[in-house]
Amino acid sequence: MTGRAPERTPAADPAQRGTAVWVMLLAVLIGWELLALFSSPRHDHPTMSSVADTIMSVHVGRAAMFAVWLAAGAGLAMARSKEAPE
């Protein structure tokens, strides 16, 4: 012990953390798609597109997916506007 406080490493930049989260999310989604694509039968291992096709095969499903898409866009826009300097 030298009596000195341990050196602190600087915190990661928020943009780097955000990028890491998006890269991890993308890797998980690509992994799921590849696993589902090469697994059989398709009914037991659906791809995201087959799940989306099933949901959006009826008007209520299309409306729900559109509402989710709008809400996600609004949430991203509102979060972005909170970050903007005033």
C-alpha positions in Angstrom: 0.0 0.0 0.0 1.4 3.3 -1.0 -1.3 5.4 0.7 -2.5 6.8 -2.6 -6.1 6.5 -3.8 -6.5 4.2 -6.7 -6.7 5.9 -10.1 -10.1 6.1 -11.5 -10.7 5.4 -15.1 -12.9 7.9 -16.9 -16.5 6.9 -17.4 -17.3 5.7 -20.9 -18.8 8.3 -23.2 -22.6 8.0 -23.4 -22.4 7.8 -27.2 -20.1 4.8 -26.9 -22.4 3.1 -24.4 -25.4 3.8 -26.7 -23.5 2.3 -29.7 -22.6 -0.7 -27.7 -26.2 -1.3 -26.7 -27.3 -1.0 -30.4 -24.5 -3.4 -31.5 -25.5 -5.9 -28.9 -29.2 -5.6 -29.8 -28.4 -6.0 -33.5 -26.2 -9.1 -32.8 -29.0 -10.7 -30.8 -31.6 -10.1 -33.6 -29.3 -11.3 -36.3 -28.5 -14.4 -34.2 -32.2 -15.1 -33.7 -32.9 -14.7 -37.4 -30.1 -17.0 -38.5 -31.0 -19.7 -35.9 -34.7 -19.5 -36.9 -33.8 -19.5 -40.6 -31.7 -22.7 -40.4 -33.9 -24.5 -37.9 -36.8 -26.8 -38.8 -39.8 -26.8 -38.8 -40.5 -23.2 -39.4 -43.6 -23.3 -37.3 -41.5 -24.2 -34.2 -38.8 -21.7 -35.1 -40.4 -18.6 -36.7 -38.3 -15.8 -38.1 -39.2 -12.2 -37.3 -40.7 -11.6 -40.7 -43.0 -14.7 -40.4 -44.1 -13.4 -37.0 -44.7 -10.0 -38.4 -46.6 -11.5 -41.4 -48.9 -13.4 -39.0 -49.6 -10.3 -36.9 -50.2 -8.1 -39.9 -52.4 -10.5 -41.8 -55.4 -8.9 -40.2 -56.4 -5.2 -40.1 -56.3 -5.0 -36.3 -52.7 -6.3 -36.3 -51.7 -3.8 -38.9 -53.2 -1.0 -36.9 -51.5 -2.2 -33.7 -48.1 -2.4 -35.4 -48.6 1.0 -36.9 -49.5 2.4 -33.5 -46.4 0.8 -32.0 -44.2 2.2 -34.8 -45.6 5.7 -34.3 -45.1 5.5 -30.5 -41.5 4.3 -30.9 -40.8 7.1 -33.3 -42.4 9.7 -30.9 -40.4 8.3 -28.0 -37.2 8.5 -29.9 -37.9 12.1 -31.0 -38.9 13.2 -27.5 -35.7 11.6 -26.0 -33.6 13.3 -28.7 -35.2 16.7 -28.1 -34.4 16.4 -24.3 -30.7 15.9 -25.2 -30.6 18.9 -27.5 -28.9 22.0 -26.0 -31.3 24.8 -25.2 
